[in-house]
Amino acid sequence: MTLREATSQKHKQAEEMPFNARMFKGQLSKNEYLLYLEQQLQIFEAIEKTGLPTNSLSRVDKVRQDIKELTDQGFSADFVLDSTKAYADYLGSLSYEEVLPHVYLNYMAIMFGGQMMKKKVPSTGRMYDFENMQEAIQSIRAVQKNEWADEANKGFDFNIAMFDELEAVCASGKLAANS
């Protein structure tokens, strides 16, 4: 079974999470999207401390630019969710070889689904911009292994928990929903 086939069920589950669905429909407020970006920053920082197959994948500076764009407009969502902290801590415990399935999961998502998402988010969406997308994709494909399925699915579980917590925080009224 290929990596894509072995992760398809979790991929579908993540895509269908209410927060993710609202983001894809362009229904997130700027504060809600900012909260999402804060979580993405934690994940990318944890992965990038361990290393990437190529520097063209690096997202930390791009995410920080998106965050700055929204905070400069007066929006605020500066906290890390428990689910994100758990994932970032887990990622920080992995070796370079062990983190590669999470590179596959998180960076391919930004490169592929993210290109559709960019048109729907309430910011410039720099996180989705790659200077050399083909090089970035090829760097992951060159190391990709079908044996990554269990670890990639574990990453999906962390992402699903994060989307669930994002939706709960948004529904709780902790953020200004109509900003």
C-alpha atoms as an extended CHARMM CRD file, in Angstrom:
* protein
*
       179  EXT
         1         1  MET       CA              0.0000000000        0.0000000000        0.0000000000  PROA      1               0.0000000000
         2         2  THR       CA              1.3220000000        3.4460000000       -0.8870000000  PROA      2               0.0000000000
         3         3  LEU       CA              1.7610000000        6.1830000000        1.6980000000  PROA      3               0.0000000000
         4         4  ARG       CA             -1.0660000000        8.1420000000        0.1310000000  PROA      4               0.0000000000
         5         5  GLU       CA             -3.4180000000        5.1450000000        0.2590000000  PROA      5               0.0000000000
         6         6  ALA       CA             -2.4210000000        4.3010000000        3.8240000000  PROA      6               0.0000000000
         7         7  THR       CA             -3.1380000000        7.8530000000        5.0190000000  PROA      7               0.0000000000
         8         8  SER       CA             -6.2450000000        8.5630000000        2.9230000000  PROA      8               0.0000000000
         9         9  GLN       CA             -8.7600000000        7.8490000000        5.7060000000  PROA      9               0.0000000000
        10        10  LYS       CA             -7.0810000000       10.2140000000        8.1930000000  PROA      10              0.0000000000
        11        11  HSD       CA             -6.5670000000       12.7740000000        5.4050000000  PROA      11              0.0000000000
        12        12  LYS       CA            -10.2960000000       12.7510000000        4.6500000000  PROA      12              0.0000000000
        13        13  GLN       CA            -11.1300000000       13.0170000000        8.3520000000  PROA      13              0.0000000000
        14        14  ALA       CA             -8.8280000000       16.0380000000        8.7590000000  PROA      14              0.0000000000
        15        15  GLU       CA            -10.2720000000       17.7390000000        5.6750000000  PROA      15              0.0000000000
        16        16  GLU       CA            -13.7980000000       17.3190000000        7.0000000000  PROA      16              0.0000000000
        17        17  MET       CA            -13.1310000000       18.8190000000       10.4430000000  PROA      17              0.0000000000
        18        18  PRO       CA            -15.5120000000       21.7780000000       10.9390000000  PROA      18              0.0000000000
        19        19  PHE       CA            -12.7030000000       24.3330000000       11.4020000000  PROA      19              0.0000000000
        20        20  ASN       CA            -10.9120000000       23.1380000000        8.2680000000  PROA      20              0.0000000000
        21        21  ALA       CA            -14.1860000000       23.1140000000        6.3210000000  PROA      21              0.0000000000
        22        22  ARG       CA            -14.9420000000       26.6900000000        7.4090000000  PROA      22              0.0000000000
        23        23  MET       CA            -11.4440000000       27.7680000000        6.4030000000  PROA      23              0.0000000000
        24        24  PHE       CA            -11.8620000000       26.1850000000        2.9760000000  PROA      24              0.0000000000
        25        25  LYS       CA            -15.1890000000       28.0200000000        2.5170000000  PROA      25              0.0000000000
        26        26  GLY       CA            -13.6090000000       31.3580000000        3.4610000000  PROA      26              0.0000000000
        27        27  GLN       CA            -15.6640000000       31.6140000000        6.6510000000  PROA      27              0.0000000000
        28        28  LEU       CA            -12.9240000000       32.2970000000        9.2030000000  PROA      28              0.0000000000
        29        29  SER       CA            -12.6400000000       35.6650000000       10.8740000000  PROA      29              0.0000000000
        30        30  LYS       CA             -9.2300000000       37.2890000000       10.9470000000  PROA      30              0.0000000000
        31        31  ASN       CA             -8.8640000000       36.4090000000       14.6450000000  PROA      31              0.0000000000
        32        32  GLU       CA             -9.7640000000       32.7740000000       13.9430000000  PROA      32              0.0000000000
        33        33  TYR       CA             -7.2740000000       32.5680000000       11.1030000000  PROA      33              0.0000000000
        34        34  LEU       CA             -4.6480000000       34.2730000000       13.2430000000  PROA      34              0.0000000000
        35        35  LEU       CA             -5.1870000000       31.6290000000       15.9240000000  PROA      35              0.0000000000
        36        36  TYR       CA             -4.6640000000       28.9510000000       13.2660000000  PROA      36              0.0000000000
        37        37  LEU       CA             -1.4570000000       30.6560000000       12.1060000000  PROA      37              0.0000000000
        38        38  GLU       CA             -0.1430000000       30.7410000000       15.6710000000  PROA      38              0.0000000000
        39        39  GLN       CA             -0.6090000000       26.9550000000       15.8120000000  PROA      39              0.0000000000
        40        40  GLN       CA              1.0400000000       26.4400000000       12.4250000000  PROA      40              0.0000000000
        41        41  LEU       CA              4.0160000000       28.5050000000       13.5860000000  PROA      41              0.0000000000
        42        42  GLN       CA              4.5470000000       26.1660000000       16.5500000000  PROA      42              0.0000000000
        43        43  ILE       CA              4.4420000000       23.0880000000       14.3100000000  PROA      43              0.0000000000
        44        44  PHE       CA              6.7620000000       24.5180000000       11.6550000000  PROA      44              0.0000000000
        45        45  GLU       CA              9.2200000000       25.7910000000       14.2660000000  PROA      45              0.0000000000
        46        46  ALA       CA              9.3920000000       22.3450000000       15.8800000000  PROA      46              0.0000000000
        47        47  ILE       CA              9.9470000000       20.6020000000       12.5420000000  PROA      47              0.0000000000
        48        48  GLU       CA             12.4320000000       23.1470000000       11.2150000000  PROA      48              0.0000000000
        49        49  LYS       CA             14.5880000000       22.9460000000       14.3600000000  PROA      49              0.0000000000
        50        50  THR       CA             15.1840000000       19.3030000000       13.4330000000  PROA      50              0.0000000000
        51        51  GLY       CA             15.7340000000       20.0380000000        9.7350000000  PROA      51              0.0000000000
        52        52  LEU       CA             14.1950000000       19.9520000000        6.2830000000  PROA      52              0.0000000000
        53        53  PRO       CA             15.1980000000       18.1780000000        3.0610000000  PROA      53              0.0000000000
        54        54  THR       CA             15.6470000000       21.6250000000        1.4500000000  PROA      54              0.0000000000
        55        55  ASN       CA             15.5160000000       25.2060000000        2.7060000000  PROA      55              0.0000000000
        56        56  SER       CA             12.9080000000       26.0040000000        0.0440000000  PROA      56              0.0000000000
        57        57  LEU       CA             10.3890000000       24.2400000000        2.3160000000  PROA      57              0.0000000000
        58        58  SER       CA             10.9290000000       26.5980000000        5.2550000000  PROA      58              0.0000000000
        59        59  ARG       CA              7.6620000000       28.1720000000        6.4350000000  PROA      59              0.0000000000
        60        60  VAL       CA              8.5290000000       29.8710000000        9.7300000000  PROA      60              0.0000000000
        61        61  ASP       CA              9.3440000000       33.3060000000        8.2640000000  PROA      61              0.0000000000
        62        62  LYS       CA              6.3250000000       33.1830000000        5.9200000000  PROA      62              0.0000000000
        63        63  VAL       CA              3.9610000000       32.3240000000        8.7890000000  PROA      63              0.0000000000
        64        64  ARG       CA              5.4680000000       35.1130000000       10.8990000000  PROA      64              0.0000000000
        65        65  GLN       CA              4.8180000000       37.5560000000        8.0320000000  PROA      65              0.0000000000
        66        66  ASP       CA              1.1550000000       36.4620000000        7.8920000000  PROA      66              0.0000000000
        67        67  ILE       CA              0.8550000000       36.8160000000       11.6700000000  PROA      67              0.0000000000
        68        68  LYS       CA              2.4270000000       40.2960000000       11.5430000000  PROA      68              0.0000000000
        69        69  GLU       CA              0.0360000000       41.3400000000        8.7660000000  PROA      69              0.0000000000
        70        70  LEU       CA             -2.9450000000       40.5330000000       10.9920000000  PROA      70              0.0000000000
        71        71  THR       CA             -1.5010000000       41.8240000000       14.2790000000  PROA      71              0.0000000000
        72        72  ASP       CA             -0.5760000000       45.1000000000       12.5420000000  PROA      72              0.0000000000
        73        73  GLN       CA             -4.3000000000       45.4100000000       11.7510000000  PROA      73              0.0000000000
        74        74  GLY       CA             -5.0720000000       45.0890000000       15.4820000000  PROA      74              0.0000000000
        75        75  PHE       CA             -6.0790000000       41.4390000000       15.6040000000  PROA      75              0.0000000000
        76        76  SER       CA             -4.9360000000       39.1910000000       18.4060000000  PROA      76              0.0000000000
        77        77  ALA       CA             -4.9400000000       35.4500000000       19.0510000000  PROA      77              0.0000000000
        78        78  ASP       CA             -1.6170000000       34.9310000000       20.7460000000  PROA      78              0.0000000000
        79        79  PHE       CA             -1.9230000000       31.5940000000       22.5030000000  PROA      79              0.0000000000
        80        80  VAL       CA             -0.9480000000       28.0170000000       21.8510000000  PROA      80              0.0000000000
        81        81  LEU       CA             -3.5690000000       25.3070000000       22.1530000000  PROA      81              0.0000000000
        82        82  ASP       CA             -2.9140000000       22.2390000000       24.3040000000  PROA      82              0.0000000000
        83        83  SER       CA             -3.2010000000       19.9980000000       21.2220000000  PROA      83              0.0000000000
        84        84  THR       CA             -0.6300000000       22.1050000000       19.3710000000  PROA      84              0.0000000000
        85        85  LYS       CA              1.7340000000       22.0810000000       22.3250000000  PROA      85              0.0000000000
        86        86  ALA       CA              1.4450000000       18.2770000000       22.5040000000  PROA      86              0.0000000000
        87        87  TYR       CA              2.2530000000       17.9690000000       18.7820000000  PROA      87              0.0000000000
        88        88  ALA       CA              5.1420000000       20.4510000000       18.9340000000  PROA      88              0.0000000000
        89        89  ASP       CA              6.5830000000       18.6620000000       21.9660000000  PROA      89              0.0000000000
        90        90  TYR       CA              6.2740000000       15.3310000000       20.1650000000  PROA      90              0.0000000000
        91        91  LEU       CA              7.9480000000       16.7210000000       17.0420000000  PROA      91              0.0000000000
        92        92  GLY       CA             10.7500000000       18.1130000000       19.1810000000  PROA      92              0.0000000000
        93        93  SER       CA             11.4830000000       14.6150000000       20.4780000000  PROA      93              0.0000000000
        94        94  LEU       CA             12.0560000000       13.1740000000       16.9870000000  PROA      94              0.0000000000
        95        95  SER       CA             15.2690000000       12.7250000000       15.0290000000  PROA      95              0.0000000000
        96        96  TYR       CA             15.6350000000       14.0620000000       11.4890000000  PROA      96              0.0000000000
        97        97  GLU       CA             14.6400000000       10.6870000000        9.9710000000  PROA      97              0.0000000000
        98        98  GLU       CA             11.6790000000       10.3810000000       12.3400000000  PROA      98              0.0000000000
        99        99  VAL       CA             10.3930000000       13.9000000000       11.5720000000  PROA      99              0.0000000000
       100       100  LEU       CA             10.3350000000       13.3410000000        7.7820000000  PROA      100             0.0000000000
       101       101  PRO       CA              6.8180000000       11.8030000000        7.7420000000  PROA      101             0.0000000000
       102       102  HSD       CA              5.6220000000       14.9990000000        9.4580000000  PROA      102             0.0000000000
       103       103  VAL       CA              7.4090000000       17.0760000000        6.8220000000  PROA      103             0.0000000000
       104       104  TYR       CA              5.5210000000       15.0530000000        4.2040000000  PROA      104             0.0000000000
       105       105  LEU       CA              2.2150000000       15.5970000000        6.0070000000  PROA      105             0.0000000000
       106       106  ASN       CA              2.4410000000       19.2660000000        6.9430000000  PROA      106             0.0000000000
       107       107  TYR       CA              4.3720000000       20.7050000000        4.0010000000  PROA      107             0.0000000000
       108       108  MET       CA              2.6360000000       18.7550000000        1.2320000000  PROA      108             0.0000000000
       109       109  ALA       CA             -0.6760000000       19.9130000000        2.7120000000  PROA      109             0.0000000000
       110       110  ILE       CA              0.4400000000       23.5300000000        2.4010000000  PROA      110             0.0000000000
       111       111  MET       CA              1.7560000000       22.9840000000       -1.1260000000  PROA      111             0.0000000000
       112       112  PHE       CA             -1.2810000000       21.1810000000       -2.5070000000  PROA      112             0.0000000000
       113       113  GLY       CA             -4.4710000000       21.8920000000       -0.5450000000  PROA      113             0.0000000000
       114       114  GLY       CA             -2.9970000000       25.1740000000        0.5750000000  PROA      114             0.0000000000
       115       115  GLN       CA             -2.9950000000       26.5590000000       -2.9450000000  PROA      115             0.0000000000
       116       116  MET       CA             -6.8110000000       26.3520000000       -2.9390000000  PROA      116             0.0000000000
       117       117  MET       CA             -6.9550000000       27.5500000000        0.6800000000  PROA      117             0.0000000000
       118       118  LYS       CA             -4.8450000000       30.6580000000       -0.0330000000  PROA      118             0.0000000000
       119       119  LYS       CA             -7.7110000000       32.2090000000       -1.9870000000  PROA      119             0.0000000000
       120       120  LYS       CA            -10.0490000000       31.7370000000        0.9850000000  PROA      120             0.0000000000
       121       121  VAL       CA             -8.0340000000       32.9860000000        3.9640000000  PROA      121             0.0000000000
       122       122  PRO       CA             -8.4520000000       36.5010000000        5.3800000000  PROA      122             0.0000000000
       123       123  SER       CA             -4.8260000000       37.5230000000        4.8010000000  PROA      123             0.0000000000
       124       124  THR       CA             -2.2380000000       37.6240000000        2.0310000000  PROA      124             0.0000000000
       125       125  GLY       CA             -1.5060000000       33.9430000000        2.6890000000  PROA      125             0.0000000000
       126       126  ARG       CA              2.2660000000       34.0950000000        2.4090000000  PROA      126             0.0000000000
       127       127  MET       CA              2.4680000000       30.7370000000        4.1990000000  PROA      127             0.0000000000
       128       128  TYR       CA              1.2760000000       29.1210000000        0.9700000000  PROA      128             0.0000000000
       129       129  ASP       CA              3.8800000000       30.8350000000       -1.2440000000  PROA      129             0.0000000000
       130       130  PHE       CA              6.9040000000       28.7840000000       -2.2560000000  PROA      130             0.0000000000
       131       131  GLU       CA              9.6890000000       30.3670000000       -4.2860000000  PROA      131             0.0000000000
       132       132  ASN       CA             10.4470000000       27.0340000000       -5.9280000000  PROA      132             0.0000000000
       133       133  MET       CA              7.4880000000       24.7290000000       -5.4290000000  PROA      133             0.0000000000
       134       134  GLN       CA              8.8510000000       22.0090000000       -7.7350000000  PROA      134             0.0000000000
       135       135  GLU       CA             12.1300000000       21.8430000000       -5.8160000000  PROA      135             0.0000000000
       136       136  ALA       CA             10.2000000000       21.7180000000       -2.5380000000  PROA      136             0.0000000000
       137       137  ILE       CA              7.9490000000       18.8870000000       -3.7400000000  PROA      137             0.0000000000
       138       138  GLN       CA             10.8710000000       16.9390000000       -5.2040000000  PROA      138             0.0000000000
       139       139  SER       CA             12.8550000000       17.2430000000       -1.9620000000  PROA      139             0.0000000000
       140       140  ILE       CA             10.0710000000       15.4250000000       -0.1210000000  PROA      140             0.0000000000
       141       141  ARG       CA              9.3860000000       12.9150000000       -2.8840000000  PROA      141             0.0000000000
       142       142  ALA       CA             13.1090000000       12.0130000000       -2.9770000000  PROA      142             0.0000000000
       143       143  VAL       CA             13.0240000000       10.7910000000        0.6430000000  PROA      143             0.0000000000
       144       144  GLN       CA              9.3870000000        9.6630000000        0.8680000000  PROA      144             0.0000000000
       145       145  LYS       CA              8.7280000000        6.0840000000        2.0250000000  PROA      145             0.0000000000
       146       146  ASN       CA              5.5620000000        4.0130000000        2.2130000000  PROA      146             0.0000000000
       147       147  GLU       CA              6.7810000000        2.8850000000        5.6440000000  PROA      147             0.0000000000
       148       148  TRP       CA              5.9530000000        6.3600000000        6.9390000000  PROA      148             0.0000000000
       149       149  ALA       CA              2.2310000000        5.5760000000        7.0520000000  PROA      149             0.0000000000
       150       150  ASP       CA              1.9370000000        4.9520000000       10.7980000000  PROA      150             0.0000000000
       151       151  GLU       CA              3.9180000000        8.0660000000       11.6940000000  PROA      151             0.0000000000
       152       152  ALA       CA              2.0730000000       10.2280000000        9.1360000000  PROA      152             0.0000000000
       153       153  ASN       CA             -1.2430000000        8.9600000000       10.5200000000  PROA      153             0.0000000000
       154       154  LYS       CA             -0.0370000000        9.8880000000       14.0220000000  PROA      154             0.0000000000
       155       155  GLY       CA              0.6000000000       13.3820000000       12.6450000000  PROA      155             0.0000000000
       156       156  PHE       CA             -2.9280000000       13.4430000000       11.2280000000  PROA      156             0.0000000000
       157       157  ASP       CA             -4.2430000000       12.5140000000       14.6910000000  PROA      157             0.0000000000
       158       158  PHE       CA             -2.3900000000       15.4910000000       16.1790000000  PROA      158             0.0000000000
       159       159  ASN       CA             -3.7520000000       17.7720000000       13.4280000000  PROA      159             0.0000000000
       160       160  ILE       CA             -7.2960000000       16.4550000000       13.8940000000  PROA      160             0.0000000000
       161       161  ALA       CA             -7.0490000000       17.1710000000       17.6430000000  PROA      161             0.0000000000
       162       162  MET       CA             -5.7950000000       20.6690000000       16.8250000000  PROA      162             0.0000000000
       163       163  PHE       CA             -8.6690000000       21.3410000000       14.3900000000  PROA      163             0.0000000000
       164       164  ASP       CA            -11.1110000000       20.0690000000       17.0100000000  PROA      164             0.0000000000
       165       165  GLU       CA             -9.6500000000       22.3810000000       19.6600000000  PROA      165             0.0000000000
       166       166  LEU       CA             -9.5480000000       25.3270000000       17.2230000000  PROA      166             0.0000000000
       167       167  GLU       CA            -13.2620000000       24.8830000000       16.5410000000  PROA      167             0.0000000000
       168       168  ALA       CA            -14.0250000000       24.5820000000       20.2620000000  PROA      168             0.0000000000
       169       169  VAL       CA            -12.1190000000       27.7890000000       21.0720000000  PROA      169             0.0000000000
       170       170  CYS       CA            -13.8580000000       29.6340000000       18.2260000000  PROA      170             0.0000000000
       171       171  ALA       CA            -17.2830000000       28.3870000000       19.3420000000  PROA      171             0.0000000000
       172       172  SER       CA            -16.5710000000       29.3460000000       22.9750000000  PROA      172             0.0000000000
       173       173  GLY       CA            -16.4880000000       33.0610000000       22.1560000000  PROA      173             0.0000000000
       174       174  LYS       CA            -12.8580000000       33.4470000000       23.3100000000  PROA      174             0.0000000000
       175       175  LEU       CA            -12.1660000000       35.1420000000       19.9780000000  PROA      175             0.0000000000
       176       176  ALA       CA            -14.0400000000       37.9440000000       18.2830000000  PROA      176             0.0000000000
       177       177  ALA       CA            -15.8870000000       35.8710000000       15.6890000000  PROA      177             0.0000000000
       178       178  ASN       CA            -16.8300000000       38.6400000000       13.2780000000  PROA      178             0.0000000000
       179       179  SER       CA            -13.5240000000       40.4240000000       12.8550000000  PROA      179             0.0000000000
